[in-house]
């Protein structure tokens, strides 16, 4: 009887895993999103800030830590580290995740474009 329940549990788990959609990420597509949505304020070159800080090496970097950039108090005090999950939340609604941020970007609501953008940002190191 126990083997039956184990078999049913395993089969159910496999069905559920297959039911979860997988989303491919494209750094190349993300570069296009970056150029369209982000490049007006951000550079991808280390040490080169614009209206926004350089995004070179952003994945894994603590928020508010780029030298020679004047961050908002909200950003400096956020305690965030820009991992992929945090970037995903932030890029949906920056002002919700970091109240008081200077970033005027309204957010990227399209899940695929946001995943692609993050995949591109992860290549910048």
C-alpha positions in Angstrom: 0.0 0.0 0.0 2.9 2.4 0.8 4.4 1.8 -2.6 1.2 2.8 -4.2 1.1 6.1 -2.4 4.7 6.8 -3.2 4.1 6.0 -6.8 1.0 8.3 -6.9 3.0 11.1 -5.2 5.9 10.9 -7.6 3.6 10.8 -10.6 1.6 13.8 -9.3 4.8 15.7 -8.7 6.1 15.0 -12.2 2.8 16.2 -13.7 2.9 19.4 -11.7 6.5 20.0 -12.7 5.6 19.7 -16.4 2.6 22.0 -15.9 4.8 24.9 -14.7 5.8 26.9 -17.8 9.4 27.5 -18.4 10.6 30.8 -19.9 13.6 31.2 -21.9 15.7 34.2 -21.3 17.6 36.0 -24.0 20.4 38.3 -23.2 20.4 39.5 -26.8 16.7 40.5 -26.5 17.5 42.0 -23.2 20.1 44.2 -24.7 17.4 45.6 -27.0 15.2 46.3 -24.0 18.1 48.0 -22.3 18.8 50.2 -25.3 15.2 51.2 -25.6 14.3 51.6 -21.9 17.5 52.2 -19.9 20.3 53.5 -22.0 19.0 57.1 -21.8 20.0 57.2 -18.1 22.5 54.3 -17.6 25.8 53.1 -19.0 27.1 49.6 -19.1 30.8 50.7 -18.8 32.4 50.4 -15.4 32.8 53.7 -13.7 30.8 55.7 -16.2 27.7 57.2 -14.6 25.0 59.2 -16.3 21.8 60.4 -14.8 21.7 56.9 -13.3 24.6 54.8 -12.1 26.6 52.5 -14.3 24.9 49.1 -14.5 28.2 47.3 -15.1 28.4 44.5 -12.5 24.9 45.2 -11.1 24.0 41.6 -10.5 25.3 40.8 -7.0 26.1 44.4 -6.1 24.7 46.1 -3.0 22.3 48.9 -3.8 23.7 52.4 -3.6 27.3 51.3 -3.9 28.6 52.7 -7.2 31.4 55.2 -6.4 30.9 58.8 -7.4 27.2 58.5 -7.8 24.7 60.5 -5.8 22.1 58.0 -4.7 18.8 58.9 -2.9 18.7 58.2 0.8 16.0 55.5 0.1 18.4 53.6 -2.2 21.4 53.9 0.1 19.3 52.7 3.1 17.4 50.0 1.3 19.8 47.2 2.3 19.1 45.5 -1.0 21.6 43.4 -3.1 20.8 43.4 -6.8 20.3 39.7 -7.4 18.0 38.5 -10.1 14.9 38.1 -7.9 15.4 41.6 -6.4 16.0 43.1 -9.9 12.8 41.4 -11.1 10.7 43.0 -8.3 12.4 46.4 -8.7 12.0 46.6 -12.4 8.2 46.0 -12.1 7.8 49.0 -9.9 10.9 50.8 -8.7 9.2 53.3 -6.4 7.3 50.5 -4.6 10.5 48.5 -3.9 12.7 51.5 -3.0 10.5 54.4 -1.8 12.2 57.7 -2.4 14.3 56.4 -5.3 15.4 59.1 -7.8 14.7 56.6 -10.7 11.8 57.9 -12.7 11.3 54.7 -14.7 7.7 53.5 -14.4 8.6 49.9 -14.6 8.6 47.0 -17.1 5.4 45.1 -16.7 6.1 42.6 -19.5 7.5 39.5 -17.8 9.5 38.2 -20.8 11.1 41.6 -21.5 12.0 42.0 -17.8 13.6 38.5 -17.7 15.5 39.2 -20.9 16.7 42.6 -19.5 17.9 40.9 -16.3 19.7 38.2 -18.4 21.5 40.9 -20.3 22.4 42.8 -17.1 23.8 39.5 -15.7 26.3 39.5 -18.6 27.8 42.8 -17.6 30.9 41.9 -15.6 
